[in-house]
Structure formats: structure tokens, C-alpha cells
């Protein structure tokens, strides 16, 4: 710890402990050192250590059991893949949706980015809706990504309708067509600096990249890509 830094000591301890948890250096269910041991490890007071632990507990990274100790908690959503799912399906996979929210960072109408044109089967001069969002459980961000939708195939979406109803809810309420099928690609990646910053993770943390192309009447009408913390969600695929 750098006691000469402008960053408060408790926050330096918090960041270091968080890094150990998110990098899986400390596994799910593993017991942390005692407060006394952490005081020795960080050369910090018990008040400083307790404040850092309280922040981690509040964000859902730790669980504290009186008389037993403090334990790492990696809560994951279980998502069964046999139909098209939305953010609502993901949060229901955690079992309690009250703590969840989606923050719309960016919404605009623009010409189609080059990487999306071929996937959406449109030209670079066609207009699209571009959305960028972060998903939170409590104060902890667990997913960050973008969605691109051809304006010609969508109703007149607004940032306010998406903030209020969610993307699929807004499309549905305006009489638009939701994807009837989708193709997804999953890839294990290391977070780039932008994703790591949005998700409050160390750079190059393990993550899952999920790319989706949605179709209605066999015509592509959605392209999205999300980065999820490697410990935040578990997919289950049923094979028959």
C-alpha cells in the first residue's frame, strides 16, 4: 500500500482484495484471512480493513458469518439455452431481480458501422440504432456491450422508451418485430481496457464474449456483442 498516495488507504485495500477475488486467486467459498491477519498484511488499522471488507460485502463479493469468518462469494446466473433470451431472463436466473438494473450509456441513430453491415445484410449508408449499455447487480457491473438494429426494420425507438421498458420491451410496446430466432457465438477472452473500466475489473481479466445475430422472417434485425465477467454467468445447453 502506498501511504503517500492521494487514494485513501481503505480504497487501496479494497482494490487489492477485489483484484484477488475477480482474478479467482481466491476461489468461491474460500475463507479470507482474519481481520488481524489482513491488518498485518496491509500494515493498516482494523478500521481501514473493516471499511474495505464492508464495501466488498455490500457489492456482493463477500459473505460474513459471525463466529465463522468472511468468505468469497461468486454469485452466478444459470441460463438454460433452448430459446431466445433477454436481459430479463438473465436476471431471473439469479433468483432475485430486485437488485438488477440496466444503464443506457449511449443511444443514437447513425450509419451502419462496417463490422455490422455484412452481418445485418445492409449497406454502410443505411441508418441503424446504436445502443451501449452496462448491466448491474446492486452496485456491481457484470455485463457491458452494444446492440445495433436497422432503423428500417424497427419502430421509432427512443432512449426514454428503452430506459423505461428495456430494448425488447420498447420494441414490443411499439408493435415492432422481435427476433424469432438467433445465432450466438461464445468466446473466452481477456477484457480490453474499455470493458475492464466499465465492469470495474482489472485489465485482462477473464471474460466471456457473446455475439448475437437475431432474425425475424429469416432477415437479420439485431446484432449485439456483450462482455460478461468470467464469474458472473453460467450457460447450460441441452442436447437431444
Secondary structure, DSSP 8 states (H G I E B T S, - for coil): --TTSSS-HHHHHHHHHHHHHHTTSS-TT-B---HHHHHHHHT--HHHHHHHHHHHHHTTSEEEETTTEEEE----EEEEESS---HHHHHHHTS--TTEEEEEEEEEEEE--HHHHHHHT--TTSEEEEEEEEEEETTEEEEEEEEEEEGGGS----HHHHHHH-HHHHHHHTT----SEEEEEEEEEE--HHHHHHTT--TT-EEEEEEEEEEETTEEEEEEEEEEETTSEEEEE---
